[in-house]
């Protein structure tokens, strides 16, 4: 079975904010990315900034990259 452009999943998390050195969503995202199944869909991961306008722009770019 050949892979098409729809054989990928985009997963996102947020970078740390405030005085935090790590964001738990980013940690989970990176753990999921490491445990990819070789015969499953590609998992594209992106860590988004926490600023509202920047995060939306980065998300749109990530969707375009995966699509």
C-alpha positions in Angstrom: 0.0 0.0 0.0 1.5 3.3 -1.0 1.3 6.3 1.2 -0.6 9.4 0.1 -0.4 12.9 1.4 -3.2 12.0 3.7 -1.2 9.4 5.5 0.1 11.8 8.0 -1.1 13.2 11.3 -0.3 16.7 12.6 0.2 16.8 16.4 0.9 20.1 18.2 1.9 21.3 21.6 2.8 24.6 23.2 6.2 25.8 24.2 6.8 26.7 27.9 5.3 29.9 29.1 5.7 32.2 32.0 8.5 31.1 34.3 8.0 27.4 33.4 11.0 25.7 31.8 8.9 23.0 30.2 5.4 22.6 29.0 3.8 19.2 29.7 2.0 19.2 26.4 5.4 19.5 24.6 6.8 16.6 26.7 3.9 14.4 25.7 4.2 15.4 22.1 7.9 14.5 22.0 7.2 11.1 23.7 4.5 10.3 21.1 6.9 11.2 18.3 9.6 8.9 19.6 7.1 6.0 19.8 6.0 6.1 16.2 4.9 2.8 14.6 6.9 2.1 11.5 4.0 0.9 9.4 1.6 3.6 10.6 1.0 7.1 9.3 3.7 9.7 9.5 3.4 11.8 12.6 4.3 15.4 12.0 5.0 17.3 15.3 5.1 21.1 15.8 5.7 23.0 19.0 3.8 26.2 18.8 4.5 29.5 20.5 2.1 30.6 23.3 1.5 34.0 21.8 -2.0 33.9 20.2 -1.2 35.5 16.8 2.1 33.7 16.5 0.6 30.4 17.4 -2.1 30.7 14.8 0.3 31.6 12.1 2.6 28.7 13.0 -0.4 26.3 13.1 -1.6 27.4 9.6 1.9 26.9 8.2 2.1 23.5 9.8 -1.2 22.4 8.3 0.0 23.7 4.9 3.2 21.7 5.3 1.4 18.5 6.1 -1.4 18.9 3.5 
